């Protein structure tokens, strides 16, 4: 993903690509991205992809607040020719370990 997308998430909270190192203080985010070519009879017309941003915090309230801020930073905004559109939000709570998570899924075409 472009550095401007990552910088936008970092305005809200610390973010890591893919795997998160051990003992990172809460809250934090991590992201993954997939991209595939859009093929036409004339060749590749562009790319479509999905970017997922996972948010981890100590409570559902904290996760919800951070998720709203990340969505406000990314949804519908263009970054170096990529416009992210929110496609899905899924939340989970892990009360036995005191964690809540939210996964934000954005689609894009470039």
N, C-alpha and C positions, 0 to 999 in steps of 0.2 A: 504494500500500500504506500501511497505517497506520504512523504514526511509531513505535508500540511494536514493530512487527516490525523496522523498520530499527534501532531502538535495541538490540534483542536481537542482531542480526547485528554491530553495532558493538561489542558487548561482546567479540567474538572478533577482529575485524579491521576495517579501514577499508572502507567500502562506498560504492558510487556507483550512482545510477540510470542504467541503460542504458549509454551510452558513457562510457568512462573517459578522463580527460584524459591527454595525453602526459606521459611522464617521471614517472609515479607510482611510488614505491618499492614493491617487493614486500615482503610479500604484500598483496593487496587482493581485494575482492569487488565484483561488480556484480550488479544484479538487473533483471529485467523481469517484467511481469505482464500477463496477459490476463484478461478477465472478460466473461461473456455472461449474458444474462437467462435464467431458467428460466420458460418460458411455460406456463400452464395455460389451460383454458377460461375461467377467472375473471380472467385477467390475469397479471401477473408475480408468481410465487411466491417468487422470490429470485434469487440469482446464483450461478453456478459459475465457478471460475477456476483458473488455473495461475500459480504464481510460480516462476521459475527464478532460482537464485543461482549465479553462476559464481565460482569461486575460482581465483586465479592465484598461484603461488609458484615458488620456484626449484628445488624438488625434489618428487618424488612423495611422499616421507615427510612433508614439510611440508604439502602439499595434503591428504593423507589425514588428518593430525592436525587441521587446520583444519576440514575437512569434517565430521569426527566431532563437533567442538565446535559447529558451526553446526546440525547435525542435532539435537544435544541441546538447543540453545536454542529450536528451532522446532517439531520434530515432535510432533504431538499436543497442542500448546499452543494456547490460545485468546487471540486478540488482538482486542479490540473487536468481538466477534461473529464473528470469522473463526477457524476451527480449521484449521491446516495439517497435512496428512498427506503424508509422504514417498512419492512415486510412483516415482522413478527416480534413479539416480546414474550418470553417465557420466564417465569419465576419459580424458585425452589427455596424451601427453608430446611435447614438442618439444625433443628433445635438442640439435638443431643451434643453438638459441637459448637453451638452458638454462632452459626453462619447463615447468611441469606445470600442468594445469588439472583441475578437477572441476566438473561441472554438476549441481546438486541441483535436482530438480523436485518441487514440492509442489502438491497439488491442494487446493482448498477449496470449501466451499459457505457462502454467507452469506444 
